[in-house]
Amino acid sequence: MPGWDQIHLEAAALVAAASERGLTLRLVGSAGIRLHCPGAAAALDRRGRPAKDIDLVCAREHRKGVRALLEQRGYQVDRDLLVAMEGTRYAFTHPATKVEIDLFVDRLQFCHTIELRQRFARHATTIPIDDLLLQKLQIVQPVTTDLMDLAAVLETHEVAAGAGGAESIDAGYVAGLLARDWGFHHTATANLERLVAAGEAGSRQSVAALLEAIEAAPKSLKWRARARVGERVQWWQDVNERAVTY
């Protein structure tokens, strides 16, 4: 498995090469959190967060160009996944470096869906910090590394009432999204409470501010109707790992 130094360099090089070709490509996942700002990278290193693959998202109209870029750099596409996902998700492996890449198109679709098409312009390298946070909050059964990522984001970024800049978490954006989707709200608040229970003191203030904003946000009629059903009906989408998607 490649280490963080190799992952970091390759991830940055991929986004830069895509930009030179006029392609919209952004980092997500743990590599995205690391490259978003040095503080988050340091927080992950303190927790001993192991290296993982590179997760990327691109604009729909640029997916062919991004695929061509990756293949020119020696990556091989997973053809079975390509057929199974019908162009909404790609997987690549570099046979020499062993770096693995997951490429999503326009949105992240896991336990809950995060639409990103209108968010690409907010950061040149990664998706916005709010969406990096949401990507971790949407996981119904987070593992230790997911909680590490979540804690690192909240420890190193203040929670603001509105769009306070690239390094602030927009509580209004997060709360507004969750106020329209009870299932996502239920999963996200449970994960924030997991951080508190885990004793993540460094992120406690941000967690409290975020929970307050989420609670205060006016809920949609659809949200309230779904809340009455509660956990009697599954509130998340089933997620298949790459190896079993097909």
C-alpha positions in Angstrom: 0.0 0.0 0.0 1.5 3.4 -1.0 2.1 5.8 1.9 0.7 9.3 2.5 3.7 11.0 0.9 3.1 9.2 -2.4 -0.7 9.6 -2.2 -0.3 13.3 -1.5 2.0 14.0 -4.4 0.0 11.9 -6.9 -3.3 13.4 -5.8 -2.1 17.0 -6.2 -0.5 16.1 -9.6 -3.7 14.7 -10.9 -5.8 17.7 -10.0 -3.1 20.0 -11.5 -2.9 18.0 -14.7 -6.7 18.0 -15.0 -6.8 21.8 -14.5 -4.2 22.3 -17.3 -6.5 20.4 -19.6 -9.6 22.5 -18.6 -11.1 19.5 -16.7 -13.0 19.9 -13.5 -11.6 17.4 -11.0 -11.6 17.6 -7.2 -10.3 15.5 -4.4 -12.7 13.9 -1.8 -12.3 11.4 1.0 -9.3 11.2 3.4 -6.9 12.5 0.7 -9.2 15.4 0.1 -9.2 16.3 3.8 -5.4 16.1 4.0 -4.9 18.3 0.9 -7.5 20.8 1.9 -5.3 22.4 4.5 -2.1 21.6 6.5 -4.0 21.7 9.8 -6.2 18.8 8.9 -3.3 16.7 7.6 -1.4 17.3 10.9 -4.5 16.3 12.9 -4.8 13.1 10.9 -1.1 12.3 11.4 -1.5 12.8 15.2 -4.2 10.2 15.1 -2.1 7.8 13.1 -4.6 7.7 10.2 -3.4 5.1 7.7 -3.0 5.9 4.1 -5.8 5.0 1.7 -6.6 5.3 -2.0 -7.4 8.5 -3.9 -11.0 9.5 -4.2 -12.0 12.0 -6.9 -15.1 13.6 -8.3 -15.4 15.2 -11.7 -18.0 17.1 -13.8 -20.2 14.8 -15.9 -19.1 16.4 -19.2 -15.4 15.9 -18.3 -15.5 12.2 -17.3 -14.1 11.0 -20.7 -11.3 13.6 -20.5 -10.4 12.5 -16.9 -10.4 8.9 -17.9 -8.1 9.6 -20.8 -5.8 11.6 -18.4 -5.6 8.7 -16.0 -5.0 6.1 -18.6 -2.2 8.2 -20.1 -0.6 8.2 -16.7 -0.6 4.5 -16.6 -3.8 3.7 -14.7 -6.0 0.8 -15.8 -9.8 1.1 -15.6 -11.9 -1.6 -13.9 -14.0 -2.6 -16.8 -16.5 -4.6 -14.8 -17.3 -1.7 -12.5 -17.4 0.6 -15.6 -20.2 -1.6 -17.0 -22.0 -2.0 -13.7 -22.1 1.7 -12.8 -23.0 2.9 -16.3 -20.6 5.9 -16.2 -21.5 7.2 -12.8 -18.4 5.8 -11.1 -15.1 4.5 -12.2 -12.2 2.6 -10.5 -8.6 2.6 -11.6 -5.4 0.9 -10.5 -1.8 1.8 -11.4 0.0 -1.6 -11.9 3.4 -0.1 -11.0 2.7 2.2 -8.1 -0.3 0.2 -6.8 -2.2 3.5 -6.3 -6.0 2.9 -6.5 -8.4 5.6 -7.6 -12.2 5.9 -7.2 -13.7 8.5 -9.5 -17.3 9.7 -9.0 -19.3 11.9 -11.4 -21.2 15.0 -10.2 -22.2 13.5 -6.9 -21.2 11.2 -4.1 -23.7 8.3 -3.7 -23.1 6.3 -0.6 -25.5 5.8 2.4 -26.8 9.3 1.4 -26.3 11.4 -1.7 -24.3 14.6 -1.8 -24.8 16.7 -4.9 -21.6 18.5 -5.9 -22.1 19.9 -9.4 -22.7 23.4 -8.1 -19.9 23.2 -5.6 -16.8 22.6 -7.7 -15.9 26.3 -8.0 -15.6 26.8 -4.3 -12.1 25.2 -4.0 -9.4 24.6 -6.6 -8.2 21.2 -5.3 -10.9 19.6 -3.2 -14.6 19.8 -2.7 -15.5 22.4 0.0 -14.8 21.6 3.6 -18.6 21.5 4.3 -18.9 18.6 1.8 -15.8 16.8 3.0 -17.5 16.9 6.4 -20.8 15.7 5.0 -19.1 12.8 3.2 -18.1 11.5 6.6 -21.3 12.3 8.3 -23.3 10.3 5.8 -21.8 6.9 6.8 -24.3 4.8 8.7 -21.7 2.4 10.2 -18.5 4.4 10.4 -15.2 2.7 11.2 -12.4 4.1 13.3 -10.7 5.8 10.3 -14.0 7.5 9.4 -14.2 8.9 12.9 -10.6 10.0 12.7 -11.4 11.9 9.5 -14.5 13.5 10.9 -12.7 14.6 14.1 -9.8 16.1 12.1 -12.2 18.2 10.1 -14.1 19.5 13.1 -11.0 20.1 15.2 -9.3 22.3 12.6 -12.3 24.3 11.2 -14.6 26.7 12.9 -18.3 26.4 12.5 -19.7 29.6 11.1 -23.3 30.8 10.8 -22.9 31.4 7.1 -20.2 31.0 4.4 -17.2 32.3 6.4 -14.6 31.4 3.9 -12.8 28.3 2.5 -11.7 27.3 6.0 -15.0 27.7 7.8 -17.8 25.1 8.0 -21.0 26.7 6.8 -23.5 25.6 9.4 -26.4 27.0 7.4 -25.5 24.9 4.4 -25.1 21.7 6.4 -28.2 22.3 8.5 -30.3 23.3 5.5 -29.4 20.1 3.6 -30.2 17.9 6.6 -33.5 19.8 7.2 -34.7 18.4 3.9 -33.7 14.8 4.4 -34.6 13.1 7.7 -32.6 10.0 6.9 -29.4 12.0 6.3 -30.2 14.1 9.4 -30.6 11.0 11.5 -27.3 9.5 10.3 -25.3 12.8 10.6 -26.5 13.7 14.1 -25.7 10.1 15.3 -22.2 10.4 14.0 -21.7 13.8 15.7 -22.9 12.2 19.0 -20.4 9.3 18.4 -17.6 11.8 18.4 -18.7 13.2 21.7 -19.0 9.7 23.2 -15.5 8.9 21.9 -14.1 11.8 23.9 -12.8 13.9 21.0 -12.3 17.0 23.1 -10.6 18.9 20.3 -13.7 18.9 18.2 -16.3 19.3 21.0 -16.9 23.0 20.5 -17.5 22.6 16.7 -19.7 19.6 17.3 -21.9 21.5 19.7 -22.2 24.5 17.4 -23.1 22.2 14.5 -25.7 20.3 16.4 -27.3 23.5 17.6 -27.6 24.8 14.0 -29.0 21.5 12.8 -31.6 21.4 15.6 -32.6 25.0 14.9 -33.0 24.7 11.2 -36.7 24.7 10.0 -37.6 21.2 8.8 -39.5 20.6 5.6 -42.9 18.9 5.5 -41.3 15.9 3.9 -38.7 15.7 6.7 -41.4 15.8 9.4 -43.5 13.2 7.7 -40.5 10.9 7.4 -39.5 11.5 11.0 -42.9 10.1 12.1 -41.9 6.8 10.5 -38.5 6.8 12.1 -36.3 3.7 12.2 -39.2 1.4 11.3 -38.2 1.8 7.7 -34.5 1.8 6.5 -33.4 5.4 6.1 -30.2 4.9 4.1 -29.2 3.6 0.7 -27.3 0.3 0.7 -23.7 0.7 -0.3 -21.7 -1.9 -2.1 -17.9 -1.8 -1.9 -16.0 -1.7 -5.2 -15.2 -5.5 -5.0 -18.8 -6.5 -4.8 -20.5 -3.8 -6.9 -20.7 -6.2 -9.8 
